[in-house]
Amino acid sequence: MSSAMNPFIAKRSSAQIMQQVMLALMPALFTLTVLFGIGSLLNVFWTLCAALLAEALALHLRKVSILAHLKDGSAIVTALLLALALPPATPWWICISAAFFAILISKQAYGGLGQNLFNPAMAGYAMVLVSVPSYLLYFPTDANTVSEAVQLSLGLASWPDHYTSATVLSVVQQNQSLMLDQLWQSELFGKIAGAHYEWVAAAFLLGGIYLIVQGIISWHIPVAFFVGLSVPAFFFYDGGSSVSSGSALFHCVAGGSMMAAFFILTDPVTNCADRHAKLAFAAFSGVVVFFIREYSSYPDGIAFAVLLVNTAAPLIDKIALTIKAHKA
Amino acid sequence: MSPFFQRMVAGLKLPASKSTTRDQAIATLPLPSFLSLAINAAEPLVKVGDHVLKGQKIAEGRICAHAPSSGTVRAISNTDEGYLLSLDCDGQDTWIDSEPVSSFTDWDFKNASTRELLIRLHDAGIIGMGGAGFPLTEKLLSARNKPIETLIINAAECEPMVTSDEALICEKAYEIIQGIKILQQLSQAANVVIAIEDDKTAAIAAFNAALINHNAIRLQIIETRYPSGSETQLITMLTGKRLNAGQLPADVGVLSHNVATAFATYQAIVLGRPLISRVITVAGSAIGKPCNMEVLIGTLIDTILNACSFNADQCKSLLNGGPLTGSVIHDTSQGVRKTQHAVIAAGVHQLRRQMPETACIRCGHCSDVCPENLLPQQLLAFGKSDNIAALTQHRLTDCIECAACEVVCPSHIPLVDYYSASKALLAELKQEQEKAQWAQARFERQQARKAVLEAEKEAKRLARTQALLDKSAISAAASVSTENIKQSTTAATEPAQVTSTAVADDPVAKALAAARAKRGEPATDNTNSSQPIAKNDPAELLKDRIHTLTTKLATLEGPAKEVVERSIAAMQEQLATMQEQFAALQTETLSQAVEVDDPVAAALARAKAKRASDAQAPVLNKEAETANLDEKALLQKRIDTLQAKLETVEGPAHDVIARSLATMQQQLLDLDKAQS
């Protein structure tokens, strides 16, 4: 058979693709560390340990080569995404539970890499979000010292009040009295979508552009997501009244939008297979994110939106194929 | 995922690796001493020990085979695919007609009929030489009833390392054009397009030179991109048409042939030379002298490798065909086949690094390069889970196994291997399905045959009873006394209702009983059971049978239904005949009785007969009425009618009529005698 020889070989192996994704996440990790201290690095430490341990355990139980499969790097990518999604210096037990859930339940239980229905990082994040929401809804507003961060991470202390605040998304959601212009007077809001966090979003954007340039992801998915998010945001935006949920630009930058657009929705495993279905998948995710932000009790809806649309991926594929077969 | 939206051209850029053989003239191999010919889809015409001449047809069938050189047939063995014929060459290379015959000089084929050309192509054993190896004449014939707009000549040769077509074009462009003209004439295509990749500059120049006077043939230079030479790719690229699943190129008005096929066509028609040699590329880093070479079909791979300074130590993989689509050669003592275009001996550094297969991450690179717009990642998953329905829905059978997906797969999955396995599974299931359908059809045919046999048996049995009845009734009628007339006519009219009390005196009943005894039936007491009585009346029996069959008809379908319908019709015919005969019989019996004696009794009997025939067959009323006419004339008339009828009926009904005709003629003679 052809595989007996085939002298031509892909530019990158799957493991190398994973490495590129890790590399693309570095700007965001760096920015978070610069702005808020080493809390995010500690997150990475916990999630990485837990993810690798869980992966090794699962591979052992599945009786497959542990080293060969650990090398594919997928567990590391999941751990990184999870660590960046969690607020800096999240208590260790939250990080570990999220990582275990991500690897064991949402990936290995489905049959390992390539078989999972749900994005592991988002599944892990959603699990802790519904379990211990109070730990995840407040973000730091300023950097803390190393010892503070370590104490926080070990669960020995909690953030001093003046260091944390609700995220801008939750402020906007709960706002009943102030015009948006007035909200933006606050230091918290920065220029577009939250002081400091705008820069984190920019870092994710940078990493995403790198992946596009490297040909690892296509620009179509992020664009489709932003369109899906912006269109309802645009129609619901009333120019900035007290009940407004913010402009389309605000939504695209705030919260986990950037990360989702470039690093979560582009996950090929949990995406659709058909190219047109992929577009629908991303756009649909954007719409769902907006409506969760607008109508649910959660300020940000990335994780839930992604999980919901993950379940719809096979259906979207099927619809796309049926339409194509009908056209042909 | 860069080419995200629907592309005109899929595929990928690959290093051509053609430079070593690209600019070389076609070499010729010294005449080998031994040839090994694989004969597929044909039956050998020669025996072991026969001496054959070069160009002699040695196998006839879908793909005719010819002796590539003169020599002696050493052995013929059966293989899975057909036959393997070993030929010891005598070194003389003697042509069968000293020189190849040619009745068409250059360009002369224009006057030849399509039929003549097709026969020649078939006799020359020409097949599609691009790889599939489908018999050329079959391809042409299958497209005959479809209007062909465009004839595509595939000179793309997109596979890396293979340059056999390119070399052929460089040297034989003029001949190829003539072959193309023949193929155009055969398919009646309005447009002819030759597709060639843009890196084949020498071949393009050769074509341009040869095409100076042929404006009707367009040379289309296409991008060098693997697999541009795939048929569906070419069709889309050159005509803008897309093939839907299950469609043949001819369905969209396109027919495509490989450039080597065009050359073989030229050789067959203009030179009268069968397909006994072809050009192949021998290359790879384990080959000391890479070249393009014309070899006789059946030349051993060993012989070829030896001639090209093959370095066995360096060779890691020996392939029949190019590096992407070729298959591994396990046995170098096999002969070159008509479809083989290359022997690649890949050295260590040409071998794909032994990357372990890792999990599919569904990156979709494979679907970006798939020339058939398939979703290879999905096919892999469905194949692993043997999901037949999904494999079919995702058009697995459209996969051309170009291996472009494998090249880009970051998980190094041998995708084509998986697809071949899945295809084999699909084929197996399809075969099983066909088998089941065939068995079903066979069962239905059997049932139908059974029904026919049963009907025939029944008819024969009835005919026998009828004959017996005729005889006994006649003899009885002839012998009975006047007093017995009433009784006997009753018996003749309604033989089934003869009572047992009557049996003692009644000769007809006796005769019937005798007949029953002869058939092996128990002489049942008729009064006690009505069933056997009914059975003994052929008309009733027939009616009964027709009724049964009609009921059965409702439950049947297909051919069985038709057969049963036919037998019902035949039976109805029979019934009519029988009723006619009964009527006639009565009249005759009566008339004879009348002749014998009492006119009153005769009149009574006649009236009774009329009533009976009225009840039995209204159609026969008219004839029954005429029963009062001259008996002889009546008999004659009936004979005439029956004779006319005899012409139109077949089978058991025919026999019955023939027999009763004979009886009637006898009666007529008897009557004549009696009168005189």
Interface residues (C-beta under 8 A of the other chain):
Chain A: M1 S2 S3 A4 M5 N6 P7 F8 I9 A10 K11 R12 S13 S14 A15 Q16 I17 A68 H69 D72 S74 G112 L113 G114 Q115 G215 I217 S218 H220 P268 V269 N271 A273 D274 R275 K278 D317 L321 A325 A328
Chain B: M1 S2 F4 F5 L14 P15 S17 P160 R242 N244 A245 K316 S317 L319 P323 L324 T325 G326 S327 V328 I344 A346 Q350 L351 R352 R353 M355 P356 T358 A359 C360 I361 R362 C363 G364 H365 S367 L375 Q377 Q378 Q393 H394 E401 A403 E406 V407 V408 C409 P410 S411 H412 P414 V416 D417 S420
